Amino acid sequence: MPYQRVGALKISDHHVRSPLLNINNACQTCHHWPEAENSVGFHAPQEAARILGESINFARQGQLALRDGLAKR
């Protein structure tokens, strides 16, 4: 997680978004590779699984709404 210093405090950014938007602060402070890599959900596999499950659920809800809308025609 990227962080910033606020006075003497080190504040972590817990806003879930693509670390590719801020590779320098999100990844390269610990990982000294030129590109980000996300094979295990950027150290938060439970959160990555939760977000994936939620996105699958939303996609399924959209499919059902479309099906129900077409059936009413």
OpenMM code with the backbone's topology and positions (N, CA, C; nanometers):
from openmm import Vec3, app, unit

residues = "MET PRO TYR GLN ARG VAL GLY ALA LEU LYS ILE SER ASP HIS HIS VAL ARG SER PRO LEU LEU ASN ILE ASN ASN ALA CYS GLN THR CYS HIS HIS TRP PRO GLU ALA GLU ASN SER VAL GLY PHE HIS ALA PRO GLN GLU ALA ALA ARG ILE LEU GLY GLU SER ILE ASN PHE ALA ARG GLN GLY GLN LEU ALA LEU ARG ASP GLY LEU ALA LYS ARG".split()
positions = [
    Vec3(0.0835, -0.1175, 0.0000),
    Vec3(0.0000, 0.0000, 0.0000),
    Vec3(0.0883, 0.1242, 0.0000),
    Vec3(0.0560, 0.2179, -0.0849),
    Vec3(0.1361, 0.3408, -0.0829),
    Vec3(0.1130, 0.4162, 0.0476),
    Vec3(0.2088, 0.4949, 0.0840),
    Vec3(0.1932, 0.5746, 0.2049),
    Vec3(0.2496, 0.7131, 0.1819),
    Vec3(0.2138, 0.8004, 0.2724),
    Vec3(0.2688, 0.9350, 0.2693),
    Vec3(0.3002, 0.9770, 0.4119),
    Vec3(0.3890, 1.0687, 0.4265),
    Vec3(0.4224, 1.1216, 0.5581),
    Vec3(0.3372, 1.2459, 0.5845),
    Vec3(0.2760, 1.2465, 0.7008),
    Vec3(0.2002, 1.3624, 0.7467),
    Vec3(0.2638, 1.4004, 0.8799),
    Vec3(0.3505, 1.5000, 0.8769),
    Vec3(0.4297, 1.5325, 0.9947),
    Vec3(0.5212, 1.4162, 1.0272),
    Vec3(0.5122, 1.3663, 1.1497),
    Vec3(0.5948, 1.2526, 1.1900),
    Vec3(0.5245, 1.1192, 1.1648),
    Vec3(0.3990, 1.1228, 1.1175),
    Vec3(0.3226, 1.0000, 1.0964),
    Vec3(0.3397, 0.9458, 0.9553),
    Vec3(0.3400, 0.8140, 0.9454),
    Vec3(0.3415, 0.7455, 0.8160),
    Vec3(0.1990, 0.6918, 0.7962),
    Vec3(0.1268, 0.7455, 0.6985),
    Vec3(-0.0129, 0.7112, 0.6756),
    Vec3(-0.0229, 0.6207, 0.5534),
    Vec3(-0.0804, 0.4987, 0.5712),
    Vec3(-0.1017, 0.4072, 0.4589),
    Vec3(-0.2313, 0.4420, 0.3880),
    Vec3(-0.2305, 0.4290, 0.2575),
    Vec3(-0.3496, 0.4535, 0.1757),
    Vec3(-0.4222, 0.3207, 0.1579),
    Vec3(-0.5415, 0.3050, 0.2160),
    Vec3(-0.6174, 0.1812, 0.2077),
    Vec3(-0.7278, 0.1884, 0.1026),
    Vec3(-0.7264, 0.2894, 0.0189),
    Vec3(-0.8250, 0.3011, -0.0882),
    Vec3(-0.7933, 0.1967, -0.1948),
    Vec3(-0.8887, 0.1064, -0.2213),
    Vec3(-0.8645, -0.0022, -0.3160),
    Vec3(-0.8800, 0.0505, -0.4581),
    Vec3(-0.7725, 0.0494, -0.5303),
    Vec3(-0.7712, 0.0885, -0.6713),
    Vec3(-0.6460, 0.0273, -0.7333),
    Vec3(-0.6341, 0.0372, -0.8599),
    Vec3(-0.5201, -0.0229, -0.9267),
    Vec3(-0.3903, 0.0442, -0.8832),
    Vec3(-0.2950, -0.0345, -0.8336),
    Vec3(-0.1659, 0.0236, -0.7987),
    Vec3(-0.0899, 0.0714, -0.9212),
    Vec3(-0.1360, 0.0293, -1.0391),
    Vec3(-0.0702, 0.0749, -1.1613),
    Vec3(-0.0869, 0.2254, -1.1811),
    Vec3(-0.1827, 0.2839, -1.1082),
    Vec3(-0.2010, 0.4291, -1.1160),
    Vec3(-0.0896, 0.5039, -1.0431),
    Vec3(-0.0179, 0.4338, -0.9563),
    Vec3(0.0864, 0.4984, -0.8767),
    Vec3(0.1958, 0.3962, -0.8438),
    Vec3(0.2569, 0.3395, -0.9468),
    Vec3(0.3545, 0.2310, -0.9290),
    Vec3(0.4694, 0.2718, -0.8375),
    Vec3(0.5188, 0.3907, -0.8532),
    Vec3(0.6344, 0.4329, -0.7750),
    Vec3(0.6065, 0.4238, -0.6253),
    Vec3(0.4941, 0.4770, -0.5795),
    Vec3(0.4626, 0.4728, -0.4367),
    Vec3(0.3984, 0.3420, -0.3931),
    Vec3(0.3212, 0.2780, -0.4813),
    Vec3(0.2486, 0.1570, -0.4428),
    Vec3(0.3380, 0.0343, -0.4381),
    Vec3(0.4358, 0.0253, -0.5248),
    Vec3(0.5125, -0.0996, -0.5377),
    Vec3(0.6618, -0.0825, -0.5147),
    Vec3(0.7154, 0.0193, -0.5748),
    Vec3(0.8609, 0.0269, -0.5831),
    Vec3(0.9289, 0.0760, -0.4569),
    Vec3(0.8535, 0.1074, -0.3529),
    Vec3(0.9206, 0.1383, -0.2264),
    Vec3(0.9751, 0.0110, -0.1626),
    Vec3(0.9073, -0.1044, -0.1896),
    Vec3(0.9549, -0.2340, -0.1379),
    Vec3(1.0098, -0.3238, -0.2479),
    Vec3(0.9425, -0.3255, -0.3626),
    Vec3(0.9806, -0.4129, -0.4736),
    Vec3(1.0594, -0.3313, -0.5755),
    Vec3(1.1806, -0.3692, -0.5952),
    Vec3(1.2685, -0.2903, -0.6818),
    Vec3(1.2718, -0.3461, -0.8239),
    Vec3(1.1516, -0.3681, -0.8794),
    Vec3(1.1359, -0.4120, -1.0173),
    Vec3(1.0753, -0.2987, -1.0973),
    Vec3(1.0995, -0.2933, -1.2271),
    Vec3(1.0512, -0.1803, -1.3065),
    Vec3(0.9003, -0.1797, -1.3312),
    Vec3(0.8293, -0.2935, -1.3113),
    Vec3(0.6856, -0.2977, -1.3359),
    Vec3(0.6147, -0.3626, -1.2181),
    Vec3(0.4851, -0.3272, -1.1978),
    Vec3(0.4047, -0.3909, -1.0912),
    Vec3(0.3669, -0.5314, -1.1333),
    Vec3(0.3430, -0.6178, -1.0364),
    Vec3(0.3045, -0.7563, -1.0598),
    Vec3(0.1989, -0.7919, -0.9558),
    Vec3(0.0900, -0.8601, -0.9972),
    Vec3(-0.0224, -0.8833, -0.9069),
    Vec3(-0.0652, -1.0291, -0.9027),
    Vec3(0.0259, -1.1203, -0.8799),
    Vec3(-0.0125, -1.2608, -0.8799),
    Vec3(-0.0850, -1.3018, -0.7534),
    Vec3(-0.0693, -1.2292, -0.6451),
    Vec3(-0.1372, -1.2643, -0.5203),
    Vec3(-0.2167, -1.1463, -0.4649),
    Vec3(-0.2740, -1.0650, -0.5500),
    Vec3(-0.3591, -0.9571, -0.5035),
    Vec3(-0.2860, -0.8497, -0.4260),
    Vec3(-0.1630, -0.8222, -0.4621),
    Vec3(-0.0827, -0.7191, -0.3948),
    Vec3(-0.0873, -0.7343, -0.2439),
    Vec3(-0.0530, -0.8522, -0.1957),
    Vec3(-0.0422, -0.8830, -0.0539),
    Vec3(-0.1762, -0.8813, 0.0187),
    Vec3(-0.2855, -0.8798, -0.0529),
    Vec3(-0.4180, -0.8801, 0.0097),
    Vec3(-0.5083, -0.9785, -0.0648),
    Vec3(-0.4755, -1.1085, -0.0611),
    Vec3(-0.5540, -1.2041, -0.1389),
    Vec3(-0.6999, -1.2118, -0.0955),
    Vec3(-0.7293, -1.1927, 0.0326),
    Vec3(-0.8681, -1.1965, 0.0774),
    Vec3(-0.9476, -1.0809, 0.0168),
    Vec3(-0.8888, -0.9630, 0.0135),
    Vec3(-0.9574, -0.8469, -0.0441),
    Vec3(-0.9730, -0.8630, -0.1946),
    Vec3(-0.8715, -0.9161, -0.2611),
    Vec3(-0.8807, -0.9403, -0.4052),
    Vec3(-0.9917, -1.0412, -0.4340),
    Vec3(-1.0024, -1.1466, -0.3534),
    Vec3(-1.1077, -1.2467, -0.3716),
    Vec3(-1.2451, -1.1867, -0.3447),
    Vec3(-1.2554, -1.1005, -0.2436),
    Vec3(-1.3833, -1.0355, -0.2125),
    Vec3(-1.4290, -0.9478, -0.3289),
    Vec3(-1.3384, -0.8694, -0.3825),
    Vec3(-1.3722, -0.7805, -0.4935),
    Vec3(-1.4085, -0.8611, -0.6178),
    Vec3(-1.3348, -0.9688, -0.6440),
    Vec3(-1.3662, -1.0547, -0.7574),
    Vec3(-1.5043, -1.1175, -0.7413),
    Vec3(-1.5342, -1.1687, -0.6223),
    Vec3(-1.6658, -1.2275, -0.5967),
    Vec3(-1.7775, -1.1264, -0.6138),
    Vec3(-1.7553, -1.0053, -0.5667),
    Vec3(-1.8551, -0.8992, -0.5817),
    Vec3(-1.8760, -0.8642, -0.7290),
    Vec3(-1.7684, -0.8587, -0.8054),
    Vec3(-1.7820, -0.8251, -0.9475),
    Vec3(-1.8551, -0.9361, -1.0229),
    Vec3(-1.8299, -1.0623, -0.9857),
    Vec3(-1.9019, -1.1737, -1.0479),
    Vec3(-2.0507, -1.1642, -1.0149),
    Vec3(-2.0828, -1.1311, -0.8903),
    Vec3(-2.2218, -1.1162, -0.8498),
    Vec3(-2.2907, -1.0032, -0.9273),
    Vec3(-2.2242, -0.8896, -0.9409),
    Vec3(-2.2828, -0.7780, -1.0172),
    Vec3(-2.3034, -0.8159, -1.1633),
    Vec3(-2.2075, -0.8877, -1.2211),
    Vec3(-2.2217, -0.9307, -1.3601),
    Vec3(-2.3407, -1.0245, -1.3746),
    Vec3(-2.3580, -1.1159, -1.2800),
    Vec3(-2.4704, -1.2095, -1.2844),
    Vec3(-2.6029, -1.1343, -1.2679),
    Vec3(-2.6069, -1.0369, -1.1795),
    Vec3(-2.7283, -0.9566, -1.1632),
    Vec3(-2.7635, -0.8850, -1.2934),
    Vec3(-2.6633, -0.8351, -1.3633),
    Vec3(-2.6862, -0.7693, -1.4921),
    Vec3(-2.7397, -0.8663, -1.5957),
    Vec3(-2.6855, -0.9878, -1.5979),
    Vec3(-2.7353, -1.0896, -1.6910),
    Vec3(-2.8814, -1.1229, -1.6629),
    Vec3(-2.9156, -1.1383, -1.5356),
    Vec3(-3.0541, -1.1704, -1.4989),
    Vec3(-3.1488, -1.0558, -1.5326),
    Vec3(-3.1050, -0.9326, -1.5089),
    Vec3(-3.1889, -0.8172, -1.5415),
    Vec3(-3.2118, -0.8088, -1.6915),
    Vec3(-3.1092, -0.8349, -1.7692),
    Vec3(-3.1221, -0.8339, -1.9144),
    Vec3(-3.2169, -0.9442, -1.9598),
    Vec3(-3.1990, -1.0634, -1.9045),
    Vec3(-3.2865, -1.1757, -1.9392),
    Vec3(-3.4324, -1.1439, -1.9058),
    Vec3(-3.4563, -1.0904, -1.7869),
    Vec3(-3.5917, -1.0587, -1.7452),
    Vec3(-3.6513, -0.9477, -1.8294),
    Vec3(-3.5696, -0.8498, -1.8682),
    Vec3(-3.6171, -0.7412, -1.9536),
    Vec3(-3.6540, -0.7890, -2.0917),
    Vec3(-3.5766, -0.8811, -2.1469),
    Vec3(-3.6062, -0.9352, -2.2806),
    Vec3(-3.7276, -1.0275, -2.2770),
    Vec3(-3.7481, -1.0974, -2.1653),
    Vec3(-3.8609, -1.1904, -2.1543),
    Vec3(-3.9938, -1.1160, -2.1498),
    Vec3(-3.9928, -0.9905, -2.1067),
    Vec3(-4.1171, -0.9122, -2.0957),
    Vec3(-4.1620, -0.8563, -2.2291),
    Vec3(-4.0799, -0.8658, -2.3306),
    Vec3(-4.1145, -0.8086, -2.4621),
    Vec3(-4.2168, -0.8915, -2.5325),
] * unit.nanometer
topology = app.Topology()
chain = topology.addChain("A")
for resn in residues:
    res = topology.addResidue(resn, chain)
    for name in ("N", "CA", "C"):
        topology.addAtom(name, app.Element.getBySymbol(name[0]), res)
